Amino acid sequence: MLALRGAKVKNPTEACEMIIDTKNQTEIVLSNTKGEQVTMKYDGQQQTFKMERVKSGDVSFSEAFPAVTVAPTFGSVKQLRIFIDRCSIEVFDAEGKMAMTNLVFPSEPYNTLKVKGGKATIYEIKH
């Protein structure tokens, strides 16, 4: 995957990789100018990672789609690698203990990132 890593950028792009250095409680919010967003939370005490796609974009096609998914982290997480493309978000613990993928259908790419309790570095993905 490092071969596809492009330049460091300030904001998320349609296809990008985010490296999040986490603390015990980390919240990551991806959003766009239409108010669509995906919220991800790492909880070190509960040893869980959650992704909420309730307001992620088009969720009208299924009552089951606007959901919150939860995965155990099997220990503490120091860093997350998040890959974003047009219709999916993939999250990996840098040590390989946890992985989660969710489909999303935003009407425009997510272009804003807010991180509470952590530090983010964003890279373009080469096409």
QUILIN-V85767 format. One line per field, one symbol per residue. phi: phi as a letter, one per 30 degrees, with the letter a starting at -180 (. if undefined). A space follows every 50 residues. Layout:
phi = ???
This chain:
phi = .ddddcddbdbebebabcccdccdbbbbbcbbddidabcbbcbdddhbbb bccecdkdbddaddddbccbbdchkdccaccbcbbebbbcbbdecidbbb bbdbbddbedbbbbbcilbcbcbdcdc
